[in-house]
């Protein structure tokens, strides 16, 4: 079934390959060559646009190949954004990330197709949505130890998982930085450190504990890797690099096991980024200054790092302990016999 199509005012009817041409130039030329975007950014934009096209095609009752850019108007984008939250269950942050990708695409379209400027301007004017600011979950020292002690060291997979979890906790690496790690990014001689490549191709060096070094050395030796090779460090049984989803699965498996010894884990939403938050919190609680933590994590702005001060309940508790309560007479004691009567009088 062919969908109903319309033209931009005063424009010549576009061919059915018009949308494909814009997408190929945007993802294949504009982002990598003109914007120097990373492969992760390009994939994220691609995924957002794929979801948008499916939504618009469904709304018009046609296939994606029959769509034209002129059909993706402000109303269609708003419908898609609403469906992300109401149907797919995405949060506001994900919704805003998808919108950023869509804006970037239509900013490119407006430069390449002047007749679409008005349509693109309406889409670019769609505002980001303000979300609730919620404290992030992190693990206490006891909880991270409970998770790590669940990892069996009797198999190659267990030793890989052990090195992976400890590496992320040691460095505070983003999960993508960990799965992208190459052997030649490591320096395991004293002073041991690792080169991490973060967002926007920003590079940073992080020191490594001797214990982390020993576990990485063992992992590399088992796989026959030396530090001169640009080979991935963390791989599956087929020697294919782990994915972000693979790391999430590995962590979830050990968290489930650790919940028996540490029931508080069941009340937290734990994913690989939680380990990064945990590193930041433990550095802060150890007295490391915020700017050093910012450099350690690769934050572009100190504002991002400041949020760890806001969520550190232990630091707030110590601050409260150092502040005397206002003087005053103690409230009268409540006799046990009249406790129920008192409760009912409230």
C-alpha positions, -999 to 999 in steps of 0.1 A, spaced: 0 0 0 15 33 -11 13 61 14 -1 95 6 26 120 -2 28 157 -4 53 184 -16 69 212 2 53 245 -10 68 255 -43 90 224 -45 93 199 -73 81 164 -64 110 145 -49 119 109 -59 112 80 -36 150 77 -30 151 113 -16 150 102 20 176 75 15 199 100 -2 197 124 28 204 96 53 234 82 33 249 117 31 242 125 68 254 92 83 281 83 57 296 117 49 284 146 71 289 131 105 322 112 100 339 136 76 326 171 85 317 166 121 344 140 128 318 121 149 328 89 166 314 55 155 294 54 187 278 87 180 270 77 144 254 44 156 233 62 182 220 87 156 213 58 132 193 40 158 173 71 167 165 77 130 155 41 124 130 43 152 116 75 139 112 62 104 94 31 116 70 53 136 63 77 107 58 48 82 34 31 105 15 64 109 12 67 71 4 30 66 34 25 42 69 10 41 99 30 51 111 28 15 81 48 4 87 76 28 99 111 18 115 137 40 85 160 36 64 136 55 85 137 87 70 169 100 68 184 135 36 165 143 52 132 133 82 138 155 61 148 185 41 116 181 73 96 180 87 113 211 55 107 230 55 70 220 90 66 232 78 73 268 43 59 267 48 27 246 85 19 248 89 30 284 119 52 278 129 79 302 132 116 296 170 113 291 166 88 263 138 109 248 160 139 247 189 119 232 167 107 204 155 143 198 191 155 196 198 131 168 167 141 149 175 178 153 210 171 139 196 153 109 171 181 101 197 208 106 217 189 79 186 187 57 179 224 59 214 231 46 210 206 17 174 214 8 165 251 11 129 244 2 126 224 35 138 252 58 104 259 73 97 223 80 131 218 95 128 250 116 96 236 132 113 204 141 144 222 155 122 243 177 109 212 196 122 217 231 140 191 252 120 179 281 130 186 317 132 154 337 132 147 374 166 148 391 171 116 409 201 104 430 222 78 413 228 44 428 263 34 439 277 5 458 292 6 493 326 -9 498 309 -40 514 286 -43 484 312 -41 457 333 -67 477 302 -89 479 298 -88 441 335 -94 433 338 -124 456 310 -141 437 332 -144 406 347 -179 402 384 -179 393 385 -215 382 376 -209 345 389 -186 318 355 -168 316 355 -163 354 391 -149 353 380 -126 325 350 -114 344 371 -108 375 396 -87 356 368 -68 338 349 -59 369 380 -49 388 393 -29 359 360 -9 356 360 -3 394 396 7 394 394 32 366 358 43 366 357 36 329 325 39 309 315 4 297 322 14 261 357 24 271 362 -9 287 350 -30 258 371 -9 234 403 -14 255 432 -28 235 463 -45 248 486 -17 237 465 8 257 479 -8 288 512 0 306 517 -27 332 552 -17 343 556 7 372 540 32 373 511 12 358 484 30 339 459 27 311 450 50 282 412 54 280 394 69 250 362 86 261 334 107 246 344 130 217 377 111 213 390 126 246 419 106 259 429 103 296 454 82 317 442 63 348 465 46 373 461 9 380 463 -9 413 490 -36 415 462 -61 421 445 -50 389 478 -52 370 483 -88 382 449 -99 371 453 -82 337 487 -98 332 472 -132 339 444 -126 315 467 -114 287 491 -143 293 462 -168 290 452 -153 256 488 -151 244 487 -113 240 515 -89 246 513 -51 251 524 -42 216 493 -56 199 461 -36 192 440 -66 202 409 -63 223 415 -73 260 380 -84 270 365 -109 245 340 -138 245 348 -175 238 350 -167 201 376 -140 207 350 -114 197 351 -82 218 324 -81 245 295 -57 239 280 -32 264 251 -56 267 274 -85 274 290 -66 302 256 -57 316 246 -94 316 279 -104 333 274 -79 361 238 -87 366 247 -124 371 271 -117 399 248 -91 415 221 -117 417 244 -141 435 257 -114 458 222 -104 469 221 -134 492 250 -120 513 241 -84 508 203 -80 506 206 -42 501 217 -48 465 181 -59 456 169 -23 462 193 -8 438 192 -4 400 226 -18 392 242 -17 357 278 -12 345 276 26 349 268 20 386 304 8 389 316 42 375 294 60 400 308 37 427 344 46 418 336 83 419 319 80 453 347 60 469 373 85 456 353 113 471 349 95 504 387 89 505 393 126 504 402 130 467 395 165 455 367 171 429 390 183 401 411 151 403 379 130 402 368 150 372 400 142 354 399 106 365 364 101 351 369 122 320 341 147 327 342 178 305 328 200 333 332 201 371 295 206 373 290 169 363 313 158 391 297 180 417 266 158 418 286 131 437 289 155 466 251 160 465 244 123 468 270 113 494 249 106 524 279 96 545 295 130 541 262 147 550 259 125 580 294 134 592 286 170 586 254 167 607 273 150 635 296 180 637 267 204 640 252 206 675 214 203 677 196 234 692 192 233 730 159 226 745 141 205 771 137 169 762 101 159 753 83 140 781 86 103 781 56 83 770 46 55 793 43 21 777 7 16 790 -6 47 773 14 42 740 -16 30 720 -38 58 734 -11 84 724 -8 70 689 -45 71 684 -46 108 696 -22 118 668 
